[in-house]
Amino acid sequence: MIALWLGHESIETTQIYLDANLELKQRILDLTTPPDGKPGRYRPGDRLLAFLKSL
């Protein structure tokens, strides 16, 4: 799917995006704020977590 979005011809060329440094990804996310949203990391509530665990 990522390959299609980015226009890559093969899945091998998309692999570099999947192997990106997780710490770097988190630092980038920490610098962004969604439109009309609060800055910071989303923390799901107990009800949502319970629902997801029940799936």
C-alpha positions in Angstrom: 0.0 0.0 0.0 2.8 2.4 0.9 4.5 1.6 -2.4 1.3 2.6 -4.3 0.9 5.9 -2.4 4.5 6.9 -3.0 4.7 5.6 -6.5 7.4 3.0 -6.0 7.6 0.2 -8.5 8.5 -2.6 -6.0 8.0 -3.3 -2.4 11.8 -3.5 -1.9 12.2 0.2 -2.5 9.5 1.0 0.1 11.3 -1.0 2.8 13.5 2.0 3.7 10.5 3.8 5.1 9.5 0.8 7.3 13.0 0.6 8.8 13.2 4.3 9.9 14.4 5.1 13.4 11.5 5.0 15.8 13.1 7.6 18.1 13.4 10.0 15.1 9.7 9.3 14.1 8.6 10.2 17.7 10.6 13.4 17.7 9.0 14.5 14.5 5.5 13.6 15.8 6.2 15.6 18.9 6.8 18.7 16.8 3.5 18.4 15.0 0.0 19.4 16.0 -3.1 18.2 14.1 -5.4 20.9 12.8 -7.8 21.8 15.5 -6.1 19.4 17.9 -4.2 19.4 21.1 -0.4 18.9 21.0 0.9 15.7 22.6 0.5 12.0 22.2 -3.0 10.4 22.1 -3.8 8.3 25.1 -6.8 6.0 24.6 -9.2 5.5 27.5 -9.8 2.3 29.4 -13.0 1.6 27.5 -11.4 1.8 24.1 -8.5 -0.4 25.2 -10.8 -3.0 26.6 -12.8 -3.0 23.4 -9.7 -3.4 21.3 -8.4 -6.2 23.5 -11.8 -8.0 23.1 -11.4 -8.1 19.3 
